[in-house]
Amino acid sequence: MNYGLTNGTPQCSILMDFIAEMVLGYIDERLSECLDKDIDYRIIRYRDDYCIFTNSKKDSDVIVRELSKILSEPRMRLNGEKTFFLMILLICQ
C-alpha cells in the first residue's frame, strides 16, 4: 500500500477500520488464550495501539513476547520505536 510507505494498519476508511478490528480482535483472543492464567494483567487496545498493564517487568516481557509471536503469523509486528516499558510505583499510606 502507498508504494511500500505505509507503516501499521491503514486508517483511511471505515472498511479498513472494520477489517483491522476483525484481525486484531482475533489476535486479542489468541493472546488471552495463550497467556498463563496466573499472570495479573490488563490490556487496552485502541485500533492498533496496545497498552499493557502488569505488576512486574517479567510478566510484561512474557506478554510482549507472546503478542509478537501471534502478530508474526499474519506478517505483522510491533513497532520497536513505539514499544517501551514504563514503571510507576504507587505508595499507599
PDB file with one MODEL, atoms N, CA, C and O in Angstrom:
MODEL        1
ATOM      1  N   MET A   1       0.832  -1.173   0.000  1.00  0.00           N
ATOM      2  CA  MET A   1       0.000   0.000   0.000  1.00  0.00           C
ATOM      3  C   MET A   1       0.884   1.246   0.000  1.00  0.00           C
ATOM      4  O   MET A   1       1.968   1.241   0.583  1.00  0.00           O
ATOM      5  N   ASN A   2       0.432   2.282  -0.637  1.00  0.00           N
ATOM      6  CA  ASN A   2       1.173   3.542  -0.718  1.00  0.00           C
ATOM      7  C   ASN A   2       2.613   3.326  -1.155  1.00  0.00           C
ATOM      8  O   ASN A   2       3.530   3.972  -0.648  1.00  0.00           O
ATOM      9  N   TYR A   3       2.804   2.415  -2.099  1.00  0.00           N
ATOM     10  CA  TYR A   3       4.133   2.141  -2.661  1.00  0.00           C
ATOM     11  C   TYR A   3       5.151   1.748  -1.593  1.00  0.00           C
ATOM     12  O   TYR A   3       6.310   2.162  -1.635  1.00  0.00           O
ATOM     13  N   GLY A   4       4.697   0.944  -0.641  1.00  0.00           N
ATOM     14  CA  GLY A   4       5.591   0.453   0.405  1.00  0.00           C
ATOM     15  C   GLY A   4       5.872   1.456   1.503  1.00  0.00           C
ATOM     16  O   GLY A   4       6.750   1.218   2.332  1.00  0.00           O
ATOM     17  N   LEU A   5       5.158   2.569   1.539  1.00  0.00           N
ATOM     18  CA  LEU A   5       5.418   3.611   2.525  1.00  0.00           C
ATOM     19  C   LEU A   5       4.529   3.524   3.757  1.00  0.00           C
ATOM     20  O   LEU A   5       4.741   4.258   4.722  1.00  0.00           O
ATOM     21  N   THR A   6       3.525   2.627   3.742  1.00  0.00           N
ATOM     22  CA  THR A   6       2.589   2.536   4.853  1.00  0.00           C
ATOM     23  C   THR A   6       3.194   1.744   6.004  1.00  0.00           C
ATOM     24  O   THR A   6       3.733   0.655   5.802  1.00  0.00           O
ATOM     25  N   ASN A   7       3.104   2.291   7.203  1.00  0.00           N
ATOM     26  CA  ASN A   7       3.528   1.614   8.429  1.00  0.00           C
ATOM     27  C   ASN A   7       2.303   1.432   9.292  1.00  0.00           C
ATOM     28  O   ASN A   7       1.545   2.383   9.483  1.00  0.00           O
ATOM     29  N   GLY A   8       2.082   0.241   9.820  1.00  0.00           N
ATOM     30  CA  GLY A   8       0.924  -0.001  10.669  1.00  0.00           C
ATOM     31  C   GLY A   8      -0.302  -0.315   9.844  1.00  0.00           C
ATOM     32  O   GLY A   8      -0.202  -0.607   8.652  1.00  0.00           O
ATOM     33  N   THR A   9      -1.450  -0.255  10.475  1.00  0.00           N
ATOM     34  CA  THR A   9      -2.689  -0.556   9.766  1.00  0.00           C
ATOM     35  C   THR A   9      -3.210   0.706   9.096  1.00  0.00           C
ATOM     36  O   THR A   9      -3.211   1.775   9.706  1.00  0.00           O
ATOM     37  N   PRO A  10      -3.652   0.594   7.849  1.00  0.00           N
ATOM     38  CA  PRO A  10      -4.192   1.769   7.164  1.00  0.00           C
ATOM     39  C   PRO A  10      -5.431   2.288   7.889  1.00  0.00           C
ATOM     40  O   PRO A  10      -6.280   1.506   8.318  1.00  0.00           O
ATOM     41  N   GLN A  11      -5.529   3.597   8.019  1.00  0.00           N
ATOM     42  CA  GLN A  11      -6.662   4.185   8.724  1.00  0.00           C
ATOM     43  C   GLN A  11      -7.294   5.267   7.860  1.00  0.00           C
ATOM     44  O   GLN A  11      -7.379   6.433   8.246  1.00  0.00           O
ATOM     45  N   CYS A  12      -7.730   4.848   6.693  1.00  0.00           N
ATOM     46  CA  CYS A  12      -8.258   5.830   5.755  1.00  0.00           C
ATOM     47  C   CYS A  12      -9.742   5.670   5.501  1.00  0.00           C
ATOM     48  O   CYS A  12     -10.359   6.565   4.923  1.00  0.00           O
ATOM     49  N   SER A  13     -10.331   4.568   5.909  1.00  0.00           N
ATOM     50  CA  SER A  13     -11.750   4.379   5.630  1.00  0.00           C
ATOM     51  C   SER A  13     -12.396   3.511   6.700  1.00  0.00           C
ATOM     52  O   SER A  13     -11.715   2.828   7.466  1.00  0.00           O
ATOM     53  N   ILE A  14     -13.709   3.551   6.736  1.00  0.00           N
ATOM     54  CA  ILE A  14     -14.463   2.726   7.680  1.00  0.00           C
ATOM     55  C   ILE A  14     -14.221   1.250   7.397  1.00  0.00           C
ATOM     56  O   ILE A  14     -14.157   0.444   8.325  1.00  0.00           O
ATOM     57  N   LEU A  15     -14.087   0.888   6.122  1.00  0.00           N
ATOM     58  CA  LEU A  15     -13.834  -0.507   5.764  1.00  0.00           C
ATOM     59  C   LEU A  15     -12.507  -0.982   6.344  1.00  0.00           C
ATOM     60  O   LEU A  15     -12.429  -2.092   6.870  1.00  0.00           O
ATOM     61  N   MET A  16     -11.464  -0.162   6.257  1.00  0.00           N
ATOM     62  CA  MET A  16     -10.159  -0.544   6.817  1.00  0.00           C
ATOM     63  C   MET A  16     -10.250  -0.674   8.336  1.00  0.00           C
ATOM     64  O   MET A  16      -9.658  -1.584   8.915  1.00  0.00           O
ATOM     65  N   ASP A  17     -10.984   0.227   8.983  1.00  0.00           N
ATOM     66  CA  ASP A  17     -11.168   0.114  10.435  1.00  0.00           C
ATOM     67  C   ASP A  17     -11.854  -1.201  10.790  1.00  0.00           C
ATOM     68  O   ASP A  17     -11.467  -1.866  11.751  1.00  0.00           O
ATOM     69  N   PHE A  18     -12.866  -1.575  10.018  1.00  0.00           N
ATOM     70  CA  PHE A  18     -13.608  -2.814  10.257  1.00  0.00           C
ATOM     71  C   PHE A  18     -12.702  -4.032  10.072  1.00  0.00           C
ATOM     72  O   PHE A  18     -12.700  -4.935  10.908  1.00  0.00           O
ATOM     73  N   ILE A  19     -11.935  -4.058   8.982  1.00  0.00           N
ATOM     74  CA  ILE A  19     -11.027  -5.184   8.724  1.00  0.00           C
ATOM     75  C   ILE A  19      -9.964  -5.262   9.811  1.00  0.00           C
ATOM     76  O   ILE A  19      -9.672  -6.347  10.314  1.00  0.00           O
ATOM     77  N   ALA A  20      -9.385  -4.126  10.176  1.00  0.00           N
ATOM     78  CA  ALA A  20      -8.359  -4.106  11.226  1.00  0.00           C
ATOM     79  C   ALA A  20      -8.930  -4.608  12.542  1.00  0.00           C
ATOM     80  O   ALA A  20      -8.268  -5.358  13.259  1.00  0.00           O
ATOM     81  N   GLU A  21     -10.154  -4.202  12.867  1.00  0.00           N
ATOM     82  CA  GLU A  21     -10.772  -4.632  14.116  1.00  0.00           C
ATOM     83  C   GLU A  21     -11.024  -6.140  14.121  1.00  0.00           C
ATOM     84  O   GLU A  21     -10.864  -6.794  15.152  1.00  0.00           O
ATOM     85  N   MET A  22     -11.411  -6.686  12.986  1.00  0.00           N
ATOM     86  CA  MET A  22     -11.619  -8.141  12.897  1.00  0.00           C
ATOM     87  C   MET A  22     -10.306  -8.888  13.126  1.00  0.00           C
ATOM     88  O   MET A  22     -10.255  -9.842  13.903  1.00  0.00           O
ATOM     89  N   VAL A  23      -9.250  -8.452  12.450  1.00  0.00           N
ATOM     90  CA  VAL A  23      -7.954  -9.126  12.572  1.00  0.00           C
ATOM     91  C   VAL A  23      -7.395  -8.960  13.977  1.00  0.00           C
ATOM     92  O   VAL A  23      -6.963  -9.938  14.587  1.00  0.00           O
ATOM     93  N   LEU A  24      -7.396  -7.736  14.500  1.00  0.00           N
ATOM     94  CA  LEU A  24      -6.820  -7.502  15.823  1.00  0.00           C
ATOM     95  C   LEU A  24      -7.683  -8.092  16.937  1.00  0.00           C
ATOM     96  O   LEU A  24      -7.156  -8.481  17.979  1.00  0.00           O
ATOM     97  N   GLY A  25      -8.991  -8.164  16.736  1.00  0.00           N
ATOM     98  CA  GLY A  25      -9.847  -8.846  17.709  1.00  0.00           C
ATOM     99  C   GLY A  25      -9.489 -10.321  17.817  1.00  0.00           C
ATOM    100  O   GLY A  25      -9.460 -10.885  18.911  1.00  0.00           O
ATOM    101  N   TYR A  26      -9.214 -10.943  16.667  1.00  0.00           N
ATOM    102  CA  TYR A  26      -8.773 -12.344  16.656  1.00  0.00           C
ATOM    103  C   TYR A  26      -7.430 -12.480  17.373  1.00  0.00           C
ATOM    104  O   TYR A  26      -7.223 -13.422  18.138  1.00  0.00           O
ATOM    105  N   ILE A  27      -6.528 -11.545  17.125  1.00  0.00           N
ATOM    106  CA  ILE A  27      -5.217 -11.578  17.787  1.00  0.00           C
ATOM    107  C   ILE A  27      -5.392 -11.412  19.293  1.00  0.00           C
ATOM    108  O   ILE A  27      -4.711 -12.084  20.068  1.00  0.00           O
ATOM    109  N   ASP A  28      -6.295 -10.527  19.719  1.00  0.00           N
ATOM    110  CA  ASP A  28      -6.573 -10.359  21.151  1.00  0.00           C
ATOM    111  C   ASP A  28      -7.027 -11.678  21.782  1.00  0.00           C
ATOM    112  O   ASP A  28      -6.566 -12.051  22.861  1.00  0.00           O
ATOM    113  N   GLU A  29      -7.931 -12.375  21.099  1.00  0.00           N
ATOM    114  CA  GLU A  29      -8.417 -13.664  21.613  1.00  0.00           C
ATOM    115  C   GLU A  29      -7.294 -14.679  21.721  1.00  0.00           C
ATOM    116  O   GLU A  29      -7.170 -15.370  22.732  1.00  0.00           O
ATOM    117  N   ARG A  30      -6.475 -14.772  20.680  1.00  0.00           N
ATOM    118  CA  ARG A  30      -5.340 -15.709  20.702  1.00  0.00           C
ATOM    119  C   ARG A  30      -4.402 -15.399  21.846  1.00  0.00           C
ATOM    120  O   ARG A  30      -3.919 -16.311  22.517  1.00  0.00           O
ATOM    121  N   LEU A  31      -4.137 -14.118  22.079  1.00  0.00           N
ATOM    122  CA  LEU A  31      -3.235 -13.732  23.161  1.00  0.00           C
ATOM    123  C   LEU A  31      -3.805 -14.142  24.511  1.00  0.00           C
ATOM    124  O   LEU A  31      -3.082 -14.700  25.337  1.00  0.00           O
ATOM    125  N   SER A  32      -5.076 -13.880  24.751  1.00  0.00           N
ATOM    126  CA  SER A  32      -5.654 -14.228  26.050  1.00  0.00           C
ATOM    127  C   SER A  32      -5.692 -15.736  26.264  1.00  0.00           C
ATOM    128  O   SER A  32      -5.604 -16.194  27.404  1.00  0.00           O
ATOM    129  N   GLU A  33      -5.820 -16.518  25.192  1.00  0.00           N
ATOM    130  CA  GLU A  33      -5.820 -17.975  25.309  1.00  0.00           C
ATOM    131  C   GLU A  33      -4.441 -18.529  25.654  1.00  0.00           C
ATOM    132  O   GLU A  33      -4.339 -19.528  26.366  1.00  0.00           O
ATOM    133  N   CYS A  34      -3.385 -17.897  25.159  1.00  0.00           N
ATOM    134  CA  CYS A  34      -2.054 -18.480  25.353  1.00  0.00           C
ATOM    135  C   CYS A  34      -1.348 -17.985  26.612  1.00  0.00           C
ATOM    136  O   CYS A  34      -0.334 -18.562  27.007  1.00  0.00           O
ATOM    137  N   LEU A  35      -1.857 -16.934  27.251  1.00  0.00           N
ATOM    138  CA  LEU A  35      -1.194 -16.426  28.454  1.00  0.00           C
ATOM    139  C   LEU A  35      -1.580 -17.250  29.674  1.00  0.00           C
ATOM    140  O   LEU A  35      -2.716 -17.705  29.803  1.00  0.00           O
ATOM    141  N   ASP A  36      -0.624 -17.430  30.552  1.00  0.00           N
ATOM    142  CA  ASP A  36      -0.823 -18.149  31.804  1.00  0.00           C
ATOM    143  C   ASP A  36      -1.870 -17.416  32.637  1.00  0.00           C
ATOM    144  O   ASP A  36      -1.826 -16.193  32.769  1.00  0.00           O
ATOM    145  N   LYS A  37      -2.790 -18.156  33.184  1.00  0.00           N
ATOM    146  CA  LYS A  37      -3.875 -17.564  33.976  1.00  0.00           C
ATOM    147  C   LYS A  37      -3.371 -16.930  35.270  1.00  0.00           C
ATOM    148  O   LYS A  37      -4.097 -16.157  35.894  1.00  0.00           O
ATOM    149  N   ASP A  38      -2.137 -17.242  35.686  1.00  0.00           N
ATOM    150  CA  ASP A  38      -1.576 -16.677  36.912  1.00  0.00           C
ATOM    151  C   ASP A  38      -1.029 -15.267  36.711  1.00  0.00           C
ATOM    152  O   ASP A  38      -0.752 -14.567  37.685  1.00  0.00           O
ATOM    153  N   ILE A  39      -0.871 -14.844  35.460  1.00  0.00           N
ATOM    154  CA  ILE A  39      -0.357 -13.505  35.195  1.00  0.00           C
ATOM    155  C   ILE A  39      -1.486 -12.500  35.419  1.00  0.00           C
ATOM    156  O   ILE A  39      -2.569 -12.624  34.848  1.00  0.00           O
ATOM    157  N   ASP A  40      -1.211 -11.500  36.263  1.00  0.00           N
ATOM    158  CA  ASP A  40      -2.184 -10.442  36.529  1.00  0.00           C
ATOM    159  C   ASP A  40      -1.901  -9.309  35.545  1.00  0.00           C
ATOM    160  O   ASP A  40      -0.892  -8.613  35.665  1.00  0.00           O
ATOM    161  N   TYR A  41      -2.787  -9.129  34.580  1.00  0.00           N
ATOM    162  CA  TYR A  41      -2.562  -8.115  33.550  1.00  0.00           C
ATOM    163  C   TYR A  41      -3.879  -7.539  33.061  1.00  0.00           C
ATOM    164  O   TYR A  41      -4.944  -8.128  33.245  1.00  0.00           O
ATOM    165  N   ARG A  42      -3.783  -6.385  32.440  1.00  0.00           N
ATOM    166  CA  ARG A  42      -4.897  -5.762  31.736  1.00  0.00           C
ATOM    167  C   ARG A  42      -4.326  -5.211  30.444  1.00  0.00           C
ATOM    168  O   ARG A  42      -3.227  -4.657  30.426  1.00  0.00           O
ATOM    169  N   ILE A  43      -5.070  -5.362  29.374  1.00  0.00           N
ATOM    170  CA  ILE A  43      -4.647  -4.831  28.083  1.00  0.00           C
ATOM    171  C   ILE A  43      -5.755  -3.939  27.541  1.00  0.00           C
ATOM    172  O   ILE A  43      -6.925  -4.321  27.506  1.00  0.00           O
ATOM    173  N   ILE A  44      -5.367  -2.762  27.126  1.00  0.00           N
ATOM    174  CA  ILE A  44      -6.283  -1.849  26.462  1.00  0.00           C
ATOM    175  C   ILE A  44      -5.742  -1.633  25.053  1.00  0.00           C
ATOM    176  O   ILE A  44      -4.570  -1.304  24.867  1.00  0.00           O
ATOM    177  N   ARG A  45      -6.607  -1.824  24.073  1.00  0.00           N
ATOM    178  CA  ARG A  45      -6.191  -1.605  22.684  1.00  0.00           C
ATOM    179  C   ARG A  45      -7.132  -0.604  22.046  1.00  0.00           C
ATOM    180  O   ARG A  45      -8.352  -0.756  22.118  1.00  0.00           O
ATOM    181  N   TYR A  46      -6.565   0.425  21.418  1.00  0.00           N
ATOM    182  CA  TYR A  46      -7.335   1.358  20.617  1.00  0.00           C
ATOM    183  C   TYR A  46      -6.784   1.281  19.206  1.00  0.00           C
ATOM    184  O   TYR A  46      -5.643   1.661  18.945  1.00  0.00           O
ATOM    185  N   ARG A  47      -7.611   0.784  18.304  1.00  0.00           N
ATOM    186  CA  ARG A  47      -7.194   0.485  16.928  1.00  0.00           C
ATOM    187  C   ARG A  47      -5.984  -0.423  16.977  1.00  0.00           C
ATOM    188  O   ARG A  47      -6.112  -1.576  17.391  1.00  0.00           O
ATOM    189  N   ASP A  48      -4.810   0.049  16.572  1.00  0.00           N
ATOM    190  CA  ASP A  48      -3.641  -0.842  16.567  1.00  0.00           C
ATOM    191  C   ASP A  48      -2.615  -0.470  17.639  1.00  0.00           C
ATOM    192  O   ASP A  48      -1.453  -0.862  17.542  1.00  0.00           O
ATOM    193  N   ASP A  49      -3.033   0.277  18.652  1.00  0.00           N
ATOM    194  CA  ASP A  49      -2.134   0.644  19.756  1.00  0.00           C
ATOM    195  C   ASP A  49      -2.516  -0.151  20.999  1.00  0.00           C
ATOM    196  O   ASP A  49      -3.671  -0.149  21.423  1.00  0.00           O
ATOM    197  N   TYR A  50      -1.535  -0.826  21.572  1.00  0.00           N
ATOM    198  CA  TYR A  50      -1.741  -1.637  22.771  1.00  0.00           C
ATOM    199  C   TYR A  50      -1.125  -0.943  23.981  1.00  0.00           C
ATOM    200  O   TYR A  50      -0.012  -0.423  23.903  1.00  0.00           O
ATOM    201  N   CYS A  51      -1.849  -0.936  25.095  1.00  0.00           N
ATOM    202  CA  CYS A  51      -1.301  -0.557  26.399  1.00  0.00           C
ATOM    203  C   CYS A  51      -1.453  -1.784  27.279  1.00  0.00           C
ATOM    204  O   CYS A  51      -2.560  -2.279  27.486  1.00  0.00           O
ATOM    205  N   ILE A  52      -0.336  -2.269  27.795  1.00  0.00           N
ATOM    206  CA  ILE A  52      -0.330  -3.481  28.609  1.00  0.00           C
ATOM    207  C   ILE A  52       0.052  -3.095  30.027  1.00  0.00           C
ATOM    208  O   ILE A  52       1.098  -2.484  30.250  1.00  0.00           O
ATOM    209  N   PHE A  53      -0.791  -3.449  30.984  1.00  0.00           N
ATOM    210  CA  PHE A  53      -0.560  -3.119  32.383  1.00  0.00           C
ATOM    211  C   PHE A  53      -0.315  -4.412  33.161  1.00  0.00           C
ATOM    212  O   PHE A  53      -1.131  -5.332  33.120  1.00  0.00           O
ATOM    213  N   THR A  54       0.809  -4.473  33.868  1.00  0.00           N
ATOM    214  CA  THR A  54       1.135  -5.615  34.719  1.00  0.00           C
ATOM    215  C   THR A  54       1.758  -5.114  36.010  1.00  0.00           C
ATOM    216  O   THR A  54       2.040  -3.926  36.169  1.00  0.00           O
ATOM    217  N   ASN A  55       1.967  -6.049  36.927  1.00  0.00           N
ATOM    218  CA  ASN A  55       2.624  -5.697  38.183  1.00  0.00           C
ATOM    219  C   ASN A  55       4.111  -6.031  38.181  1.00  0.00           C
ATOM    220  O   ASN A  55       4.805  -5.780  39.166  1.00  0.00           O
ATOM    221  N   SER A  56       4.608  -6.598  37.074  1.00  0.00           N
ATOM    222  CA  SER A  56       6.034  -6.921  37.033  1.00  0.00           C
ATOM    223  C   SER A  56       6.577  -6.821  35.607  1.00  0.00           C
ATOM    224  O   SER A  56       5.860  -7.047  34.632  1.00  0.00           O
ATOM    225  N   LYS A  57       7.836  -6.481  35.516  1.00  0.00           N
ATOM    226  CA  LYS A  57       8.503  -6.397  34.212  1.00  0.00           C
ATOM    227  C   LYS A  57       8.553  -7.777  33.565  1.00  0.00           C
ATOM    228  O   LYS A  57       8.414  -7.900  32.348  1.00  0.00           O
ATOM    229  N   LYS A  58       8.749  -8.804  34.368  1.00  0.00           N
ATOM    230  CA  LYS A  58       8.804 -10.172  33.847  1.00  0.00           C
ATOM    231  C   LYS A  58       7.506 -10.526  33.130  1.00  0.00           C
ATOM    232  O   LYS A  58       7.533 -11.066  32.023  1.00  0.00           O
ATOM    233  N   ASP A  59       6.371 -10.224  33.755  1.00  0.00           N
ATOM    234  CA  ASP A  59       5.078 -10.517  33.134  1.00  0.00           C
ATOM    235  C   ASP A  59       4.884  -9.717  31.849  1.00  0.00           C
ATOM    236  O   ASP A  59       4.380 -10.244  30.857  1.00  0.00           O
ATOM    237  N   SER A  60       5.281  -8.450  31.865  1.00  0.00           N
ATOM    238  CA  SER A  60       5.121  -7.638  30.653  1.00  0.00           C
ATOM    239  C   SER A  60       6.002  -8.170  29.527  1.00  0.00           C
ATOM    240  O   SER A  60       5.596  -8.144  28.365  1.00  0.00           O
ATOM    241  N   ASP A  61       7.192  -8.650  29.851  1.00  0.00           N
ATOM    242  CA  ASP A  61       8.070  -9.237  28.829  1.00  0.00           C
ATOM    243  C   ASP A  61       7.438 -10.488  28.218  1.00  0.00           C
ATOM    244  O   ASP A  61       7.511 -10.695  27.006  1.00  0.00           O
ATOM    245  N   VAL A  62       6.817 -11.319  29.056  1.00  0.00           N
ATOM    246  CA  VAL A  62       6.138 -12.526  28.566  1.00  0.00           C
ATOM    247  C   VAL A  62       5.004 -12.139  27.621  1.00  0.00           C
ATOM    248  O   VAL A  62       4.859 -12.734  26.553  1.00  0.00           O
ATOM    249  N   ILE A  63       4.210 -11.157  28.000  1.00  0.00           N
ATOM    250  CA  ILE A  63       3.071 -10.745  27.173  1.00  0.00           C
ATOM    251  C   ILE A  63       3.538 -10.168  25.848  1.00  0.00           C
ATOM    252  O   ILE A  63       2.981 -10.500  24.801  1.00  0.00           O
ATOM    253  N   VAL A  64       4.552  -9.308  25.873  1.00  0.00           N
ATOM    254  CA  VAL A  64       5.070  -8.720  24.630  1.00  0.00           C
ATOM    255  C   VAL A  64       5.656  -9.807  23.735  1.00  0.00           C
ATOM    256  O   VAL A  64       5.474  -9.765  22.518  1.00  0.00           O
ATOM    257  N   ARG A  65       6.353 -10.774  24.316  1.00  0.00           N
ATOM    258  CA  ARG A  65       6.914 -11.874  23.524  1.00  0.00           C
ATOM    259  C   ARG A  65       5.800 -12.689  22.857  1.00  0.00           C
ATOM    260  O   ARG A  65       5.885 -12.998  21.669  1.00  0.00           O
ATOM    261  N   GLU A  66       4.768 -13.032  23.610  1.00  0.00           N
ATOM    262  CA  GLU A  66       3.654 -13.800  23.053  1.00  0.00           C
ATOM    263  C   GLU A  66       2.902 -12.992  21.993  1.00  0.00           C
ATOM    264  O   GLU A  66       2.539 -13.526  20.945  1.00  0.00           O
ATOM    265  N   LEU A  67       2.671 -11.712  22.266  1.00  0.00           N
ATOM    266  CA  LEU A  67       1.984 -10.860  21.294  1.00  0.00           C
ATOM    267  C   LEU A  67       2.790 -10.762  20.002  1.00  0.00           C
ATOM    268  O   LEU A  67       2.220 -10.791  18.912  1.00  0.00           O
ATOM    269  N   SER A  68       4.101 -10.646  20.119  1.00  0.00           N
ATOM    270  CA  SER A  68       4.959 -10.590  18.925  1.00  0.00           C
ATOM    271  C   SER A  68       4.857 -11.867  18.107  1.00  0.00           C
ATOM    272  O   SER A  68       4.800 -11.818  16.878  1.00  0.00           O
ATOM    273  N   LYS A  69       4.834 -13.016  18.787  1.00  0.00           N
ATOM    274  CA  LYS A  69       4.697 -14.295  18.074  1.00  0.00           C
ATOM    275  C   LYS A  69       3.373 -14.364  17.322  1.00  0.00           C
ATOM    276  O   LYS A  69       3.333 -14.754  16.155  1.00  0.00           O
ATOM    277  N   ILE A  70       2.300 -13.986  17.993  1.00  0.00           N
ATOM    278  CA  ILE A  70       0.975 -14.058  17.383  1.00  0.00           C
ATOM    279  C   ILE A  70       0.860 -13.070  16.221  1.00  0.00           C
ATOM    280  O   ILE A  70       0.283 -13.395  15.183  1.00  0.00           O
ATOM    281  N   LEU A  71       1.409 -11.868  16.395  1.00  0.00           N
ATOM    282  CA  LEU A  71       1.366 -10.872  15.319  1.00  0.00           C
ATOM    283  C   LEU A  71       2.166 -11.314  14.093  1.00  0.00           C
ATOM    284  O   LEU A  71       1.837 -10.936  12.969  1.00  0.00           O
ATOM    285  N   SER A  72       3.201 -12.104  14.304  1.00  0.00           N
ATOM    286  CA  SER A  72       4.045 -12.521  13.176  1.00  0.00           C
ATOM    287  C   SER A  72       3.315 -13.478  12.228  1.00  0.00           C
ATOM    288  O   SER A  72       3.671 -13.575  11.053  1.00  0.00           O
ATOM    289  N   GLU A  73       2.305 -14.179  12.728  1.00  0.00           N
ATOM    290  CA  GLU A  73       1.578 -15.125  11.874  1.00  0.00           C
ATOM    291  C   GLU A  73       0.923 -14.429  10.673  1.00  0.00           C
ATOM    292  O   GLU A  73       1.058 -14.921   9.553  1.00  0.00           O
ATOM    293  N   PRO A  74       0.216 -13.297  10.863  1.00  0.00           N
ATOM    294  CA  PRO A  74      -0.325 -12.590   9.695  1.00  0.00           C
ATOM    295  C   PRO A  74       0.658 -11.535   9.143  1.00  0.00           C
ATOM    296  O   PRO A  74       0.257 -10.593   8.460  1.00  0.00           O
ATOM    297  N   ARG A  75       1.945 -11.719   9.456  1.00  0.00           N
ATOM    298  CA  ARG A  75       3.021 -10.843   8.964  1.00  0.00           C
ATOM    299  C   ARG A  75       2.925  -9.419   9.503  1.00  0.00           C
ATOM    300  O   ARG A  75       3.186  -8.448   8.793  1.00  0.00           O
ATOM    301  N   MET A  76       2.549  -9.320  10.763  1.00  0.00           N
ATOM    302  CA  MET A  76       2.511  -8.031  11.444  1.00  0.00           C
ATOM    303  C   MET A  76       3.610  -8.034  12.499  1.00  0.00           C
ATOM    304  O   MET A  76       4.151  -9.087  12.838  1.00  0.00           O
ATOM    305  N   ARG A  77       3.938  -6.848  13.017  1.00  0.00           N
ATOM    306  CA  ARG A  77       4.972  -6.762  14.046  1.00  0.00           C
ATOM    307  C   ARG A  77       4.745  -5.532  14.906  1.00  0.00           C
ATOM    308  O   ARG A  77       4.066  -4.586  14.506  1.00  0.00           O
ATOM    309  N   LEU A  78       5.326  -5.566  16.092  1.00  0.00           N
ATOM    310  CA  LEU A  78       5.307  -4.390  16.953  1.00  0.00           C
ATOM    311  C   LEU A  78       6.325  -3.385  16.427  1.00  0.00           C
ATOM    312  O   LEU A  78       7.375  -3.768  15.910  1.00  0.00           O
ATOM    313  N   ASN A  79       6.016  -2.120  16.559  1.00  0.00           N
ATOM    314  CA  ASN A  79       6.945  -1.067  16.161  1.00  0.00           C
ATOM    315  C   ASN A  79       7.923  -0.845  17.312  1.00  0.00           C
ATOM    316  O   ASN A  79       7.543  -0.334  18.366  1.00  0.00           O
ATOM    317  N   GLY A  80       9.163  -1.224  17.108  1.00  0.00           N
ATOM    318  CA  GLY A  80      10.174  -1.105  18.149  1.00  0.00           C
ATOM    319  C   GLY A  80      10.403   0.314  18.626  1.00  0.00           C
ATOM    320  O   GLY A  80      10.801   0.524  19.772  1.00  0.00           O
ATOM    321  N   GLU A  81      10.156   1.296  17.762  1.00  0.00           N
ATOM    322  CA  GLU A  81      10.344   2.693  18.142  1.00  0.00           C
ATOM    323  C   GLU A  81       9.231   3.181  19.074  1.00  0.00           C
ATOM    324  O   GLU A  81       9.417   4.153  19.806  1.00  0.00           O
ATOM    325  N   LYS A  82       8.082   2.512  19.049  1.00  0.00           N
ATOM    326  CA  LYS A  82       6.956   2.925  19.884  1.00  0.00           C
ATOM    327  C   LYS A  82       6.725   1.975  21.055  1.00  0.00           C
ATOM    328  O   LYS A  82       5.797   2.184  21.837  1.00  0.00           O
ATOM    329  N   THR A  83       7.549   0.936  21.194  1.00  0.00           N
ATOM    330  CA  THR A  83       7.379  -0.046  22.256  1.00  0.00           C
ATOM    331  C   THR A  83       8.346   0.285  23.387  1.00  0.00           C
ATOM    332  O   THR A  83       9.558   0.341  23.180  1.00  0.00           O
ATOM    333  N   PHE A  84       7.802   0.505  24.590  1.00  0.00           N
ATOM    334  CA  PHE A  84       8.657   0.830  25.727  1.00  0.00           C
ATOM    335  C   PHE A  84       8.013   0.350  27.017  1.00  0.00           C
ATOM    336  O   PHE A  84       6.820   0.050  27.061  1.00  0.00           O
ATOM    337  N   PHE A  85       8.818   0.285  28.058  1.00  0.00           N
ATOM    338  CA  PHE A  85       8.383  -0.148  29.379  1.00  0.00           C
ATOM    339  C   PHE A  85       8.393   1.069  30.290  1.00  0.00           C
ATOM    340  O   PHE A  85       9.393   1.783  30.357  1.00  0.00           O
ATOM    341  N   LEU A  86       7.299   1.311  30.988  1.00  0.00           N
ATOM    342  CA  LEU A  86       7.187   2.424  31.915  1.00  0.00           C
ATOM    343  C   LEU A  86       6.810   1.863  33.277  1.00  0.00           C
ATOM    344  O   LEU A  86       5.799   1.175  33.413  1.00  0.00           O
ATOM    345  N   MET A  87       7.609   2.154  34.266  1.00  0.00           N
ATOM    346  CA  MET A  87       7.334   1.641  35.602  1.00  0.00           C
ATOM    347  C   MET A  87       6.820   2.777  36.487  1.00  0.00           C
ATOM    348  O   MET A  87       7.436   3.839  36.580  1.00  0.00           O
ATOM    349  N   ILE A  88       5.698   2.535  37.124  1.00  0.00           N
ATOM    350  CA  ILE A  88       5.095   3.520  38.013  1.00  0.00           C
ATOM    351  C   ILE A  88       4.938   2.867  39.384  1.00  0.00           C
ATOM    352  O   ILE A  88       4.345   1.796  39.508  1.00  0.00           O
ATOM    353  N   LEU A  89       5.457   3.502  40.373  1.00  0.00           N
ATOM    354  CA  LEU A  89       5.322   2.995  41.743  1.00  0.00           C
ATOM    355  C   LEU A  89       4.222   3.775  42.457  1.00  0.00           C
ATOM    356  O   LEU A  89       4.233   5.006  42.494  1.00  0.00           O
ATOM    357  N   LEU A  90       3.295   3.047  43.011  1.00  0.00           N
ATOM    358  CA  LEU A  90       2.232   3.659  43.812  1.00  0.00           C
ATOM    359  C   LEU A  90       2.504   3.332  45.267  1.00  0.00           C
ATOM    360  O   LEU A  90       2.613   2.162  45.637  1.00  0.00           O
ATOM    361  N   ILE A  91       2.611   4.341  46.077  1.00  0.00           N
ATOM    362  CA  ILE A  91       2.859   4.135  47.507  1.00  0.00           C
ATOM    363  C   ILE A  91       1.612   4.585  48.251  1.00  0.00           C
ATOM    364  O   ILE A  91       1.235   5.756  48.211  1.00  0.00           O
ATOM    365  N   CYS A  92       0.983   3.645  48.926  1.00  0.00           N
ATOM    366  CA  CYS A  92      -0.219   3.949  49.698  1.00  0.00           C
ATOM    367  C   CYS A  92       0.140   4.008  51.178  1.00  0.00           C
ATOM    368  O   CYS A  92       0.895   3.172  51.675  1.00  0.00           O
ATOM    369  N   GLN A  93      -0.390   4.970  51.858  1.00  0.00           N
ATOM    370  CA  GLN A  93      -0.105   5.082  53.292  1.00  0.00           C
ATOM    371  C   GLN A  93      -1.329   4.776  54.096  1.00  0.00           C
ATOM    372  O   GLN A  93      -1.287   4.818  55.326  1.00  0.00           O
TER     373      GLN A  93
ENDMDL
END
